Amino acid sequence: MSFGEKILKYKDDILKDLAALISIRSVSSQSEDETKRALEFILNRAAEMGLEAENVRDIAGHVQYGDGGRLCGVLTHLDVVPAGSGWSSDAFELSRRDGRLYGRGVADDKGAAIIALYCLKVLKDEGIKGKNTLRAIYGTREEVGMECIKTYLEAQPLPDMSFTPDSEYGICAAEKGIMQIEIEAPDNDGTFLNEFKAGNALNAVPDKAYVLLDCSEADEHQLYRFADAKTDVDFEFKYTIDGMMIIATGKAAHACEPDKGVNAAAQLIDLLTSNFGYRGLGSLVGFLDNSIGLETNGNSLGIKMRDSASGSLTLCLSMVSILENSAKAAIDIRYPVTMDSDAVFYRIRKAAEKEGLKVRIIDHIKPLRLDEDSELVRLLSSSYEAVAGEKPALYSTGGGTYARMLGGRGVAFGPLFPDDESRMHNSDESLDEEKFFLHAQICLQAMYDMLNCD
């Protein structure tokens, strides 16, 4: 029996606290009050368990067990992306059906956050006296740039070793660089495009987009015809006092895997440009169609690339906002760990400037690459094997986790299993309940091993 199995007797309490945490609508792009509520919930529960808890500037915090030796950390986040549409149950209510747990954040990352807390409780209840100090560290702005952990590390020491259960098993030894870029036109220079809106998160494939057009009846009939020919996206046509509205419904996905979604914004642009010229749609839409289109690899921008360590570059058109006097869009790029980020941005900027557009970097997080034979990788590999009975694979990801904020002292490790479709950043986000508690055992074993390592 592994030490990790001891967490299984807390199943009911874990699910009760997970339900309470999911009910807090801690969407970091919408409400700092709600993200603070989520943090307060965790810290209050820790205090009720008799654990030491500390709030860091209402944006992050930690729960601590032990005092001495090396500082070891497990980092999770309490904020989530917006619910979006298409849920079969309330997004902010934990639902259990068909052996799965449903709710916004159950996979990313509230489920792992609750497990980390209960791992500390198990260690306390079992009276384990380790050699080191163990902290469960919580952030509240991970989905919007990781300001929370930057702030936390200004006030608290950097852990000597850490992992963040915010990805998949086995062990993520490489994370691609993340560059989020805004592209802006001087104004809305389209002759009949009144409004275009898509996306509400920089790191997600938009599943909804709409446009308002002032066009002729003949154009309307043509758009109907072209829309009927598209089978991977739904279009709805409505007549309003501001013009004809076309609503596109695609499929959401995480921006690090844009090919798993159906981009409603890109599909709507493709529909419009099948009938109208760029002058009628404006310079921004023309650029997005010509330089990105339906691609997710950056080929038309001249930034298609890959390496053996982390795979291929991905590009996601994540947001579009065109109003009466403004026109902006945002793209999310995940570039390989060995590639030059300056060259990526240079090519995008030069292509945009040719069309009279301005570009700026909204956020840039550099890539992470860890030695496969490091002490941390070996420790986590041993912990995983003790519970799962086999060694974990090493892999790379396009996702961005707290690991890259840790100066080479941390990796992403769990909580998801490759054969479990969690639908993160999509409707009906869920986890297989049995695998969720398998993660709980692995996480406890890893935290126990870190607490006791030399």
Secondary structure, DSSP 8 states (H G I E B T S, - for coil): --GGGGGGGGHHHHHHHHHHHHTS--BTTT-HHHHHHHHHHHHHHHHHTT-EEEEETTTEEEEEE--SS-EEEEEEE--B----S--SS-TTS-EEETTEEESTTTTTTHHHHHHHHHHHHHHHHTT---SSEEEEEEES-GGGT-HHHHHHHHHS---SEEEE-SEESSEEEEE-EEEEEEEEESS---SSEEEEEE-S-TTEE-SEEEEEE---HHHHHHHHHHHHH--SSEEEEEEETTEEEEEEE-B-EETTSGGGSB-HHHHHHHHHHTTS-HHHH-HHHHHHHHHTTT-SS-GGGT---EETTTEE-EEEEEEEEEETTEEEEEEEEEE-TTS-HHHHHHHHHHHHHTTT-EEEEEEEE--EE--TTSHHHHHHHHHHHHHHSS---EEEESS--GGGGSTTSEEEE-EE-TTS---TTSTT-EEEHHHHHHHHHHHHHHHHHHHH--
